[in-house]
Amino acid sequence: MKTPEILYVDLDDTLNFYSLHLLSHKKDPTHFPQSEQGFYLSIKPIAEGIKSILELSTIYDIYFLTAPSLKNPHSYMEKRLWIEKHFGYEWVHKLIICNHKHLLIGNYLIDDCSSGKGQDKFTGELIHYGSSTYPSWDSIFNYLKTKHDNRVWYENTEKEILKENFPEYYREGNITWVDDTKESF
């Protein structure tokens, strides 16, 4: 199998209930609860998302790609602590905090927003969580698992065809092609 594909996952309203948490803490229209210390760390996770990411991590190289709350400098630290709380310490090095998601190179981006932080310019495939195509984590998991299985099947089939039809040029783990059409000088 070739190098695992890179999968970025947003946090707010993709892996956690950010908007519900915000509404439940908003006292009046001018109140900005997300600027308060402890706000982010107390957001409840979306259990299906956590489970899906843990299962997909066996076949994808997964990173958390989230934008900071610029009015809450605590959000940087609290997002890191949130990852540790819900995924474990070994996952914290996979956290990327960035307002410009299109600057990162990867195969997939799962996000609840299709634009606003560069999602629409992301060069890989945007998987819009909550859309009619991907309404749930179950639909995302099934799609990504199928994509991976198809990729593995294709790579194995390609290897077998090369082995069968060009045994003199094929070595296990390495394909060496010799161009017999060129004349040497």
LUMZAVO-808269 format. One line per field, with one value per residue: residue number from 1; residue in one letter; x, y, z of N, C-alpha, C, O, CB in turn. Coordinates in Angstrom, 2 decimals. Glycine has a CB too. Example, Ala and Ser with C-alpha at 12.3 -4.5 7.8 and 13.67 -1.06 7.14 Angstrom:
n: (1,2) .
res: (A,S) .
nu: (13.19,12.85) .
nv: (-5.69,-2.25) .
nw: (7.80,7.08) .
cau: (12.30,13.67) .
cav: (-4.50,-1.06) .
caw: (7.80,7.14) .
cu: (13.20,12.90) .
cv: (-3.30,0.03) .
cw: (7.80,7.87) .
ou: (14.24,13.41) .
ov: (-3.32,1.14) .
ow: (8.46,8.04) .
cbu: (11.31,14.08) .
cbv: (-4.47,-0.60) .
cbw: (9.05,5.72) .
end
This chain:
n: (1,2,3,4,5,6,7,8,9,10,11,12,13,14,15,16,17,18,19,20,21,22,23,24,25,26,27,28,29,30,31,32,33,34,35,36,37,38,39,40,41,42,43,44,45,46,47,48,49,50,51,52,53,54,55,56,57,58,59,60,61,62,63,64,65,66,67,68,69,70,71,72,73,74,75,76,77,78,79,80,81,82,83,84,85,86,87,88,89,90,91,92,93,94,95,96,97,98,99,100,101,102,103,104,105,106,107,108,109,110,111,112,113,114,115,116,117,118,119,120,121,122,123,124,125,126,127,128,129,130,131,132,133,134,135,136,137,138,139,140,141,142,143,144,145,146,147,148,149,150,151,152,153,154,155,156,157,158,159,160,161,162,163,164,165,166,167,168,169,170,171,172,173,174,175,176,177,178,179,180,181,182,183,184,185) .
res: (M,K,T,P,E,I,L,Y,V,D,L,D,D,T,L,N,F,Y,S,L,H,L,L,S,H,K,K,D,P,T,H,F,P,Q,S,E,Q,G,F,Y,L,S,I,K,P,I,A,E,G,I,K,S,I,L,E,L,S,T,I,Y,D,I,Y,F,L,T,A,P,S,L,K,N,P,H,S,Y,M,E,K,R,L,W,I,E,K,H,F,G,Y,E,W,V,H,K,L,I,I,C,N,H,K,H,L,L,I,G,N,Y,L,I,D,D,C,S,S,G,K,G,Q,D,K,F,T,G,E,L,I,H,Y,G,S,S,T,Y,P,S,W,D,S,I,F,N,Y,L,K,T,K,H,D,N,R,V,W,Y,E,N,T,E,K,E,I,L,K,E,N,F,P,E,Y,Y,R,E,G,N,I,T,W,V,D,D,T,K,E,S,F) .
nu: (0.84,0.50,1.61,-0.46,-3.47,-4.03,-6.12,-7.98,-9.72,-12.22,-13.01,-15.08,-18.51,-18.28,-16.81,-17.62,-20.22,-20.38,-22.00,-24.44,-23.48,-22.54,-24.96,-26.28,-24.82,-24.96,-25.88,-27.04,-27.57,-25.16,-23.32,-20.39,-19.66,-17.74,-15.33,-14.55,-12.56,-12.27,-14.50,-14.26,-13.13,-15.15,-17.02,-19.24,-18.51,-19.20,-20.24,-20.37,-18.65,-16.16,-15.81,-15.78,-13.47,-11.45,-11.64,-11.15,-8.55,-6.88,-6.49,-6.13,-4.11,-4.61,-5.44,-6.31,-7.88,-8.44,-9.95,-8.94,-10.55,-10.43,-10.97,-10.63,-7.95,-7.49,-8.57,-6.75,-5.12,-7.13,-8.35,-6.37,-6.26,-8.83,-8.66,-6.86,-8.42,-10.57,-9.46,-6.98,-3.60,-1.68,-2.66,-2.43,-0.36,-1.30,-2.85,-3.77,-3.92,-5.43,-6.40,-6.63,-7.48,-7.08,-4.39,-3.17,-2.03,-3.61,-5.63,-8.34,-10.84,-12.83,-15.51,-17.88,-18.54,-18.63,-17.22,-15.42,-13.19,-11.31,-12.04,-13.38,-11.37,-9.63,-7.40,-7.73,-10.37,-13.37,-15.35,-18.42,-19.68,-22.86,-24.23,-26.51,-25.39,-23.53,-24.84,-24.38,-22.07,-21.92,-22.45,-20.18,-18.11,-18.67,-18.32,-15.56,-14.33,-15.05,-13.78,-11.10,-10.97,-11.44,-9.19,-7.12,-7.84,-7.49,-4.71,-3.66,-4.65,-3.43,-0.77,-0.80,-1.42,0.84,2.82,2.04,2.06,4.46,6.82,9.60,10.30,9.34,9.76,9.15,7.60,8.89,8.92,10.62,11.31,12.59,13.76,13.80,13.71,15.30,18.16,21.58,24.36) .
nv: (-1.18,2.18,5.41,6.55,8.39,11.89,13.27,15.92,17.27,19.35,21.00,22.58,22.28,20.09,18.01,18.59,20.09,22.98,25.31,24.86,24.91,27.53,29.00,28.19,29.46,32.15,35.23,37.66,39.63,41.07,39.75,37.79,34.80,32.95,34.16,33.76,32.25,28.74,28.19,26.82,24.34,23.05,22.20,19.82,16.67,15.26,12.17,10.15,11.21,11.20,8.43,7.61,8.95,7.74,5.11,5.52,6.36,4.23,3.81,6.23,9.22,11.33,14.68,17.36,20.22,23.37,26.58,29.41,31.12,34.35,36.34,35.15,34.32,32.11,30.02,28.70,27.16,25.75,24.27,22.45,21.12,20.08,18.20,16.39,15.57,14.20,12.50,11.65,12.01,11.32,12.27,15.04,16.23,16.30,18.47,21.34,24.74,27.16,29.90,29.80,27.50,26.54,26.64,24.36,21.13,18.28,15.28,15.12,17.18,17.47,19.36,21.54,23.86,25.23,27.31,30.35,30.08,29.38,26.89,26.45,26.78,24.76,22.32,19.58,17.17,18.48,17.54,18.10,18.29,17.65,18.42,17.72,15.62,14.54,14.00,12.98,11.50,8.82,8.59,9.87,8.27,5.80,6.56,7.36,5.00,3.26,4.59,4.19,1.36,0.85,2.07,0.44,-2.00,-1.33,-0.76,-3.26,-4.85,-3.64,-4.23,-7.06,-7.36,-6.22,-7.92,-10.35,-9.83,-8.55,-9.89,-9.85,-7.25,-6.62,-6.41,-7.50,-5.06,-3.09,-1.56,-1.86,-0.35,-0.88,0.84,-0.25,0.88,3.04,4.21,3.62,5.79) .
nw: (0.00,-0.80,0.47,3.13,2.48,3.09,5.50,6.57,9.36,10.49,13.61,15.05,15.17,13.58,14.72,17.21,19.29,18.78,18.03,19.41,22.01,22.13,21.84,24.16,26.09,25.60,26.81,26.07,23.05,22.73,24.18,24.27,24.56,23.67,24.05,26.57,29.11,29.28,27.79,25.27,25.95,27.29,25.43,24.12,22.58,19.29,19.27,17.24,15.36,16.68,17.02,14.29,13.33,14.86,13.88,11.13,11.27,11.06,8.42,7.13,7.14,9.56,10.43,12.59,11.58,12.28,12.71,14.65,17.41,17.10,18.91,21.27,22.84,24.40,23.06,21.42,23.15,24.46,22.43,21.83,24.31,24.29,22.23,23.41,25.60,24.36,22.45,23.31,24.49,22.55,20.17,20.06,18.61,16.09,15.63,13.87,13.72,11.94,9.92,7.22,5.38,2.83,2.32,3.12,2.09,1.03,0.81,1.51,3.09,5.80,6.70,8.27,7.05,3.78,2.80,3.67,5.32,3.51,2.62,0.19,-1.63,-1.20,-2.31,-2.36,-1.92,-0.77,1.84,2.76,5.73,7.09,4.87,2.10,0.71,2.49,5.19,7.71,10.12,9.65,6.89,5.87,6.89,5.59,2.89,2.81,3.65,1.58,-0.57,0.17,0.18,-2.54,-3.64,-2.61,-3.80,-6.53,-6.60,-5.88,-7.98,-10.18,-9.57,-9.79,-12.52,-13.72,-12.73,-13.88,-16.68,-17.27,-16.11,-16.19,-15.71,-13.28,-9.84,-6.55,-4.61,-5.98,-9.07,-12.02,-14.95,-18.15,-20.86,-23.91,-26.36,-26.87,-28.47,-27.84,-27.51) .
cau: (0.00,1.23,1.46,-1.88,-3.97,-4.16,-7.49,-8.12,-11.04,-12.55,-13.54,-16.32,-19.73,-17.96,-16.51,-18.23,-21.47,-19.98,-23.11,-25.36,-22.78,-22.54,-26.32,-26.64,-24.04,-25.15,-26.82,-27.73,-26.96,-23.82,-22.45,-19.50,-19.17,-16.57,-14.11,-14.30,-11.71,-12.99,-15.63,-14.02,-12.82,-16.38,-17.93,-19.47,-18.13,-20.15,-19.72,-20.19,-17.46,-14.99,-15.70,-15.38,-12.07,-10.60,-11.64,-10.49,-7.12,-6.11,-6.28,-5.82,-3.26,-5.61,-5.06,-7.39,-7.63,-9.47,-9.65,-9.02,-11.44,-9.46,-11.29,-10.37,-6.63,-7.51,-9.06,-5.61,-4.77,-8.28,-8.56,-5.36,-6.70,-10.03,-8.18,-6.32,-9.54,-11.46,-8.72,-5.78,-2.40,-0.95,-3.27,-2.28,0.58,-2.02,-3.70,-3.31,-4.83,-5.15,-7.55,-6.53,-7.44,-6.64,-2.93,-2.69,-2.13,-4.12,-6.58,-9.73,-11.12,-14.19,-15.82,-19.31,-18.69,-18.02,-16.40,-15.23,-11.81,-10.52,-12.50,-13.75,-10.15,-8.85,-7.09,-8.24,-11.83,-14.09,-16.49,-19.21,-20.45,-24.16,-24.86,-27.40,-24.54,-22.90,-25.63,-24.00,-20.76,-22.06,-22.29,-18.78,-17.31,-18.89,-17.71,-14.10,-13.94,-15.19,-12.70,-9.88,-11.03,-11.28,-7.78,-6.34,-8.15,-6.85,-3.26,-3.37,-4.95,-2.36,0.43,-0.97,-1.33,2.25,3.54,1.66,2.37,5.83,7.58,11.03,10.48,8.69,10.33,8.24,7.81,9.58,8.74,11.71,11.06,13.76,13.33,14.62,13.53,16.29,19.48,22.69,25.36) .
cav: (0.00,3.44,6.29,6.84,9.70,12.85,13.67,16.99,17.32,20.54,20.69,23.27,21.80,18.91,17.00,18.99,20.86,24.37,26.28,24.63,25.37,28.99,29.48,27.93,30.35,33.54,35.89,38.69,39.76,41.66,38.86,37.00,33.77,32.23,34.86,33.46,31.09,27.53,27.98,25.79,23.05,22.42,21.84,18.38,16.08,14.46,10.82,9.43,11.77,10.67,7.01,7.51,9.37,6.69,3.98,5.92,6.61,3.04,3.78,7.59,10.07,12.32,15.89,18.27,21.53,24.24,28.01,29.90,32.22,35.44,37.15,34.33,33.70,30.83,28.96,27.94,26.18,24.90,23.30,21.41,20.34,19.36,17.02,15.44,15.06,13.31,11.55,11.19,12.84,10.96,12.95,16.50,16.70,16.32,19.66,22.48,25.88,28.00,30.59,29.70,26.05,26.22,26.61,23.02,20.17,17.00,14.62,15.38,18.09,17.36,20.64,21.87,25.04,25.03,28.49,31.26,29.93,28.79,25.54,26.41,26.79,23.59,21.60,18.22,17.05,18.98,16.73,19.09,17.64,18.26,18.71,16.64,14.50,13.99,14.53,12.39,10.87,7.50,8.74,10.22,7.07,4.83,7.11,7.29,3.58,2.75,5.19,3.50,-0.03,0.90,2.40,-0.77,-2.97,-0.87,-0.94,-4.70,-5.31,-3.11,-5.00,-8.39,-7.25,-5.99,-9.15,-11.38,-9.47,-8.05,-10.43,-9.51,-5.86,-6.44,-6.98,-7.24,-3.78,-2.11,-1.81,-1.27,-0.39,-0.69,1.35,-0.89,1.57,4.09,3.78,4.16,6.50) .
caw: (0.00,-0.87,1.61,3.40,2.07,4.19,5.80,7.55,9.95,11.27,14.95,15.43,14.51,12.79,15.75,18.48,19.20,19.03,17.93,20.53,23.20,22.06,22.12,25.56,26.96,25.20,27.72,25.31,21.71,22.77,24.95,23.42,25.48,23.18,24.45,27.99,29.37,29.60,26.88,24.25,26.56,27.80,24.34,24.03,21.29,18.51,19.51,15.97,14.73,17.40,16.65,12.88,13.18,15.41,12.94,9.87,11.50,10.71,6.97,6.66,7.96,9.96,11.16,12.94,10.97,12.86,12.78,16.02,17.73,17.22,20.09,22.45,22.75,25.11,22.16,20.91,24.17,24.78,21.34,22.05,25.47,23.87,21.48,24.39,26.41,23.61,21.61,23.99,24.32,21.33,19.04,20.09,17.58,14.82,15.62,13.08,13.90,10.79,9.33,5.76,5.18,1.46,2.26,3.43,1.01,1.49,-0.09,1.93,4.19,6.31,7.35,8.23,6.19,2.46,2.50,4.79,5.82,2.43,2.27,-1.23,-2.45,-0.82,-3.56,-2.28,-1.97,0.39,2.27,3.49,6.79,7.30,3.57,1.65,0.28,3.69,6.30,9.00,10.17,9.05,5.43,5.62,7.15,4.50,1.68,2.91,3.72,0.21,-1.37,0.54,-0.31,-4.00,-3.90,-2.33,-4.85,-7.76,-6.48,-5.92,-9.33,-11.02,-9.26,-10.36,-13.98,-14.05,-12.42,-14.84,-18.06,-17.41,-14.98,-16.26,-15.27,-11.99,-8.62,-5.43,-3.93,-6.82,-10.50,-12.77,-16.38,-19.00,-22.15,-24.96,-27.65,-27.04,-28.97,-27.03,-28.31) .
cu: (0.88,1.00,-0.02,-2.26,-4.17,-5.60,-7.46,-9.56,-11.18,-13.07,-14.94,-17.49,-19.48,-17.64,-17.07,-19.46,-21.21,-21.17,-24.12,-24.76,-22.79,-23.92,-26.71,-25.90,-24.24,-26.24,-27.64,-27.00,-25.53,-22.82,-21.66,-18.89,-17.93,-15.26,-13.73,-13.45,-12.57,-14.12,-15.37,-13.84,-14.08,-17.38,-18.03,-19.09,-19.32,-19.60,-19.46,-18.95,-16.18,-14.75,-15.22,-13.92,-11.13,-10.52,-10.91,-8.99,-6.26,-5.79,-5.97,-4.86,-4.10,-4.99,-6.31,-7.02,-8.75,-9.00,-9.76,-10.15,-10.50,-9.72,-11.07,-9.00,-6.55,-7.91,-7.91,-5.26,-5.92,-8.59,-7.57,-5.78,-7.96,-9.65,-7.66,-7.44,-10.35,-10.75,-7.49,-4.58,-1.67,-1.50,-2.96,-1.32,-0.08,-2.97,-3.04,-4.36,-4.48,-6.43,-7.62,-6.38,-6.97,-5.13,-2.36,-2.94,-2.57,-5.13,-8.03,-9.76,-12.58,-14.48,-17.32,-19.58,-18.01,-17.19,-16.26,-13.82,-10.95,-10.96,-12.80,-12.55,-9.22,-8.63,-7.51,-9.75,-12.44,-15.30,-17.29,-20.14,-21.76,-24.88,-25.78,-26.60,-23.93,-23.62,-25.17,-22.58,-20.80,-21.86,-20.85,-17.89,-17.44,-18.23,-16.19,-13.60,-14.00,-14.09,-11.38,-9.87,-10.85,-9.83,-6.90,-6.58,-7.43,-5.34,-2.88,-3.60,-3.85,-1.08,0.35,-0.85,0.12,3.07,3.29,2.15,3.80,6.72,9.06,11.31,9.94,9.48,9.40,8.59,8.45,9.37,9.87,11.42,12.35,13.25,14.27,14.53,14.59,17.61,20.54,23.71,26.74) .
cv: (1.24,4.25,6.58,8.25,10.58,13.33,14.73,17.02,18.60,20.10,21.26,22.85,20.67,17.75,17.39,19.86,22.32,25.33,26.10,25.14,26.90,29.55,29.28,28.83,31.83,34.18,36.97,38.87,40.33,40.77,37.96,35.88,33.03,32.94,34.55,32.20,29.90,27.21,26.80,24.40,22.31,22.05,20.31,17.86,15.44,13.04,10.05,9.92,11.24,9.22,6.84,7.88,8.30,5.49,4.32,6.13,5.39,2.98,5.15,8.26,11.29,13.45,16.69,19.65,22.46,25.68,28.46,30.91,33.40,36.34,36.39,33.67,32.37,29.69,28.11,26.81,25.21,23.91,22.15,20.50,19.53,18.09,15.97,14.78,14.00,12.29,10.97,12.04,12.57,11.64,14.45,17.03,16.76,17.51,20.79,23.58,26.91,28.62,30.42,28.22,25.66,26.16,25.23,22.08,18.83,16.46,14.98,16.40,17.90,18.62,20.89,23.11,24.78,26.23,29.32,31.24,29.23,27.39,25.42,26.42,25.63,22.73,20.13,18.23,17.55,18.08,17.62,18.38,18.39,18.62,17.55,15.41,13.78,14.50,14.05,11.84,9.47,7.57,9.07,9.00,6.07,5.29,6.94,5.86,2.96,3.29,4.46,2.07,-0.09,1.19,1.18,-1.80,-2.60,-1.11,-2.41,-5.28,-4.88,-3.92,-6.40,-8.37,-7.05,-7.25,-10.22,-11.07,-9.01,-8.56,-10.04,-8.09,-5.61,-7.14,-6.59,-5.93,-2.72,-2.50,-1.10,-1.44,-0.11,-0.25,0.80,-0.16,2.63,3.49,4.38,4.78,6.05) .
cw: (0.00,0.40,1.86,2.94,3.30,4.29,6.89,8.05,10.77,12.64,15.17,14.55,13.53,13.73,17.12,18.22,19.55,19.06,19.06,21.83,23.27,22.42,23.58,26.54,26.66,26.07,27.03,23.99,21.72,23.52,23.99,24.27,25.00,23.49,25.90,28.13,29.79,28.64,25.95,24.86,27.01,26.71,24.24,22.63,20.59,18.52,18.22,15.23,15.36,16.99,15.21,12.68,13.72,14.48,11.64,10.04,11.21,9.22,6.36,7.63,8.34,10.76,11.46,12.41,11.39,12.86,14.24,16.18,18.02,18.42,21.39,22.32,23.49,24.17,21.62,21.89,24.41,23.67,21.47,23.22,25.14,23.11,22.46,25.20,25.66,22.73,22.30,23.62,23.00,20.08,18.99,19.04,16.20,14.72,14.83,13.24,12.85,10.25,7.82,5.36,3.79,1.33,2.54,2.27,1.59,0.50,0.22,3.07,4.56,7.11,7.25,7.38,4.86,2.02,3.76,5.36,4.78,2.03,0.78,-2.16,-2.10,-2.06,-3.54,-2.38,-0.67,0.65,3.23,4.48,7.02,6.01,3.18,1.19,1.48,4.94,7.68,8.94,9.55,7.53,5.07,5.81,6.00,3.20,1.72,3.00,2.33,-0.69,-1.09,0.00,-1.82,-4.37,-3.69,-3.41,-6.14,-7.71,-6.54,-7.31,-10.29,-10.82,-9.89,-11.88,-14.42,-13.83,-13.48,-16.26,-18.30,-16.27,-14.99,-15.76,-13.87,-10.89,-7.48,-4.73,-4.79,-8.28,-11.23,-14.26,-17.13,-20.35,-23.22,-26.29,-27.88,-27.57,-28.08,-27.96,-27.97) .
ou: (1.88,0.28,-0.77,-1.45,-4.45,-6.21,-6.99,-10.50,-10.35,-13.52,-15.87,-17.47,-20.35,-18.15,-16.99,-19.71,-21.77,-21.33,-24.60,-25.46,-23.01,-24.02,-27.40,-26.30,-23.74,-27.39,-28.81,-25.91,-24.78,-21.61,-22.22,-17.72,-17.15,-14.18,-12.71,-13.59,-13.51,-14.66,-16.19,-14.34,-14.07,-18.49,-17.02,-19.33,-20.33,-18.60,-18.45,-18.27,-15.24,-13.63,-14.34,-13.21,-10.11,-9.45,-10.16,-8.24,-5.04,-4.94,-5.60,-4.81,-4.29,-4.16,-7.26,-5.97,-9.88,-7.81,-10.59,-10.64,-9.86,-8.81,-11.29,-8.90,-5.65,-7.63,-8.09,-5.13,-5.72,-9.07,-7.92,-5.68,-8.14,-10.24,-7.99,-7.40,-10.77,-11.36,-7.00,-4.55,-1.10,-0.87,-3.22,-1.45,0.53,-3.82,-1.89,-5.53,-3.38,-7.44,-8.59,-5.28,-6.50,-4.63,-1.20,-3.93,-1.96,-5.44,-8.85,-8.84,-13.47,-13.77,-17.95,-20.73,-16.93,-16.53,-16.88,-13.32,-9.97,-10.31,-12.49,-12.67,-8.12,-9.59,-7.62,-10.34,-12.07,-16.14,-16.87,-21.23,-21.78,-26.03,-25.82,-27.10,-23.82,-23.09,-25.53,-21.98,-19.80,-21.18,-20.34,-17.02,-16.44,-17.64,-15.59,-12.53,-13.10,-13.52,-10.63,-8.87,-10.18,-9.31,-6.02,-5.63,-6.83,-4.76,-1.89,-2.82,-3.39,-0.39,1.34,-0.25,0.56,3.92,4.22,2.61,4.30,7.30,9.69,12.45,10.07,9.81,8.91,9.73,8.55,9.63,10.06,11.28,13.11,12.39,15.37,15.20,14.76,18.06,20.42,23.89,27.71) .
ov: (1.32,3.82,6.83,9.17,10.09,13.74,14.48,16.81,18.88,18.97,20.51,23.05,20.32,16.64,16.61,20.31,22.84,26.08,27.09,25.74,27.49,30.48,30.12,28.95,32.68,33.73,37.18,38.33,40.08,41.02,37.44,35.99,32.54,32.40,35.02,31.23,30.06,26.10,25.89,23.41,21.09,21.62,19.61,18.53,15.11,12.75,9.37,9.14,10.87,8.83,6.02,7.19,8.00,4.91,3.50,6.08,5.50,2.20,5.22,7.90,12.18,13.24,16.69,20.18,22.35,25.97,27.94,31.48,33.44,37.02,36.93,32.58,31.57,28.53,26.91,25.65,24.00,22.81,20.99,19.28,18.42,17.04,14.79,13.58,13.01,11.31,9.90,12.70,13.48,11.60,15.08,18.18,17.23,17.56,21.15,23.37,27.47,27.93,30.86,27.77,24.53,25.66,24.96,22.20,18.32,17.09,15.12,16.47,18.13,18.92,20.51,23.38,24.18,26.18,29.05,32.26,28.56,26.76,24.40,26.11,25.53,22.43,19.51,19.19,17.09,17.89,17.85,17.94,19.62,19.07,16.53,14.29,12.55,15.33,14.64,11.73,9.01,6.72,8.59,8.72,5.57,4.48,6.44,5.55,2.21,2.54,4.15,1.63,-0.99,0.61,0.91,-2.42,-3.46,-1.60,-2.77,-6.12,-5.67,-4.24,-6.87,-9.27,-7.67,-7.60,-10.91,-11.98,-9.06,-7.76,-9.92,-7.77,-4.51,-8.32,-5.46,-5.73,-1.57,-3.63,0.10,-2.56,0.80,-0.91,1.31,-0.53,3.07,2.42,5.52,4.31,6.54) .
ow: (0.72,1.29,0.91,3.00,4.39,3.30,8.00,7.28,11.64,12.80,15.45,13.33,12.73,13.55,18.07,17.11,20.52,20.02,19.62,22.65,24.33,23.22,24.16,27.70,27.40,26.06,27.37,23.82,20.78,23.48,23.02,24.66,25.81,23.23,26.39,27.39,30.57,28.65,25.86,24.32,27.11,27.02,24.27,21.62,21.22,17.86,18.10,14.55,14.65,16.66,14.94,11.94,13.09,14.30,11.11,9.06,11.12,8.79,5.19,8.81,7.51,11.64,10.68,12.75,10.90,12.99,14.99,15.20,19.07,18.90,22.48,21.75,23.22,24.45,21.39,21.49,24.54,23.96,21.24,23.13,25.65,23.33,22.34,25.44,26.25,22.30,21.92,22.58,22.41,19.03,17.97,18.62,15.24,13.82,15.10,12.94,12.85,10.12,7.19,5.06,3.60,0.32,2.23,1.55,2.53,-0.50,-0.68,3.89,3.75,8.07,6.27,7.03,4.81,0.99,4.79,5.83,5.13,1.20,0.17,-3.35,-2.65,-2.78,-4.59,-2.88,0.41,-0.22,4.37,4.13,7.13,6.05,3.86,1.27,1.49,5.67,8.70,7.87,9.00,6.95,4.05,4.98,5.50,2.49,0.77,2.46,1.94,-1.48,-2.01,-0.58,-2.33,-5.33,-4.51,-3.89,-6.78,-8.67,-7.18,-7.77,-11.12,-11.78,-10.45,-12.47,-15.39,-14.65,-13.92,-16.96,-19.42,-15.54,-13.94,-15.43,-13.33,-11.00,-7.45,-4.31,-4.37,-8.68,-11.07,-14.75,-16.77,-20.94,-23.43,-27.25,-29.02,-27.16,-27.63,-29.09,-28.54) .
cbu: (-0.95,0.81,2.23,-2.18,-5.28,-3.20,-8.35,-7.72,-11.31,-13.60,-12.59,-16.14,-20.39,-16.77,-15.01,-17.21,-22.55,-18.99,-23.82,-25.69,-21.33,-22.13,-27.33,-26.36,-22.58,-25.52,-26.07,-27.80,-27.82,-23.87,-23.28,-18.37,-20.25,-16.69,-14.29,-15.63,-10.66,-13.53,-15.88,-12.79,-11.90,-17.04,-17.45,-20.95,-17.03,-20.34,-20.69,-21.43,-17.48,-15.18,-17.06,-16.26,-11.83,-11.11,-13.07,-11.13,-6.90,-6.86,-7.49,-7.10,-1.91,-6.71,-4.03,-7.65,-7.52,-9.82,-10.61,-7.70,-12.41,-9.46,-12.73,-11.46,-5.59,-8.47,-9.84,-4.38,-4.38,-9.48,-8.40,-3.97,-6.98,-10.93,-7.05,-5.34,-10.45,-12.35,-8.30,-5.51,-1.45,-0.98,-4.75,-1.82,1.80,-2.79,-3.99,-3.10,-4.74,-4.45,-7.50,-5.33,-8.81,-7.19,-2.36,-3.36,-0.76,-4.75,-6.40,-10.43,-10.82,-14.39,-15.03,-19.83,-18.09,-19.10,-17.03,-16.19,-11.80,-9.10,-13.74,-14.65,-9.41,-9.54,-5.62,-7.80,-12.25,-14.54,-16.04,-20.04,-19.62,-24.01,-23.78,-28.31,-23.44,-21.39,-27.06,-24.99,-20.26,-23.45,-23.23,-18.31,-17.74,-20.39,-18.09,-13.63,-14.85,-16.56,-12.56,-9.72,-12.38,-12.21,-7.32,-6.70,-9.67,-7.15,-2.76,-4.23,-6.31,-2.11,0.61,-2.31,-2.21,2.82,3.13,0.15,1.44,5.84,7.46,11.53,9.81,7.25,11.80,8.27,8.64,11.10,7.33,13.08,9.96,14.63,13.31,14.19,12.15,16.54,19.69,23.35,25.24) .
cbv: (0.00,4.25,7.60,6.69,9.57,14.06,12.44,18.37,16.08,21.43,21.22,24.77,22.94,19.19,16.80,19.75,20.27,24.81,26.12,23.12,24.84,29.46,28.76,26.48,30.02,33.64,36.49,40.05,40.62,43.03,37.99,37.90,32.79,32.03,36.36,33.28,31.42,27.62,29.25,26.15,23.25,23.35,22.45,18.04,15.04,15.03,10.04,9.60,13.29,10.78,6.30,8.42,10.71,6.25,3.54,7.21,7.05,1.78,3.19,8.42,10.49,11.65,16.75,18.31,21.43,23.79,28.84,30.53,31.89,36.27,37.63,33.27,34.65,30.89,29.57,28.86,26.88,25.76,23.99,22.04,21.28,20.27,17.43,16.15,16.21,14.13,12.22,9.73,12.62,9.45,12.75,16.93,15.77,15.02,20.11,22.10,26.48,27.19,32.06,30.54,25.47,27.25,27.61,22.50,20.02,17.12,13.12,14.07,19.59,16.05,21.81,22.08,26.31,24.75,29.34,30.93,29.15,28.75,25.18,27.59,28.11,22.78,21.68,17.54,15.59,20.46,15.37,19.98,17.58,19.48,18.95,17.14,15.00,14.36,14.15,11.27,10.80,6.91,9.84,11.36,6.41,4.61,8.59,8.08,2.80,3.11,6.71,3.49,-0.67,1.96,3.56,-1.34,-3.04,0.62,-0.33,-5.45,-4.78,-1.62,-5.12,-8.97,-6.08,-4.84,-9.67,-11.53,-8.41,-6.50,-11.93,-9.65,-4.92,-6.98,-6.48,-8.41,-3.99,-2.04,-1.32,-1.93,0.63,-2.00,2.93,-2.34,2.22,4.83,4.20,3.05,7.99) .
cbw: (1.21,-2.10,1.39,4.90,1.27,3.98,6.23,6.94,10.82,10.53,16.01,15.36,13.78,11.82,15.85,19.35,20.14,17.98,16.58,20.65,23.23,20.65,21.22,25.90,26.84,23.69,28.89,26.11,20.86,23.43,25.94,22.77,25.73,21.69,24.27,28.74,30.47,30.97,26.05,23.42,27.75,28.79,22.98,24.35,21.48,17.01,20.37,15.08,14.82,18.94,16.84,12.03,13.90,16.79,12.64,9.35,12.94,11.12,6.30,6.51,7.21,10.77,10.35,14.49,9.41,14.28,11.86,16.44,18.97,15.97,20.01,22.65,23.30,26.30,21.00,20.69,25.47,25.05,19.96,22.33,26.67,22.99,20.47,25.34,26.82,22.76,20.33,23.65,25.48,21.13,19.06,21.46,17.52,14.64,17.06,11.55,15.36,9.69,9.67,5.21,5.43,0.49,3.24,4.70,0.24,2.88,-0.02,2.35,3.81,7.18,6.69,9.65,6.88,1.43,1.34,5.87,7.16,2.83,3.07,-1.55,-2.26,0.31,-3.84,-0.97,-2.24,0.17,2.96,2.51,8.10,8.14,2.46,0.50,-0.65,3.74,6.10,9.40,11.62,9.37,4.90,6.56,8.48,4.27,1.50,4.12,4.72,-0.36,-1.07,2.06,0.08,-4.62,-3.00,-0.95,-5.09,-7.99,-5.16,-4.91,-9.81,-10.71,-7.73,-9.95,-14.50,-13.22,-11.04,-14.85,-18.50,-17.43,-14.96,-17.70,-16.25,-12.05,-8.36,-4.43,-2.73,-6.47,-11.01,-12.38,-16.78,-19.10,-22.17,-25.16,-27.71,-25.70,-30.47,-26.13,-28.12) .
end
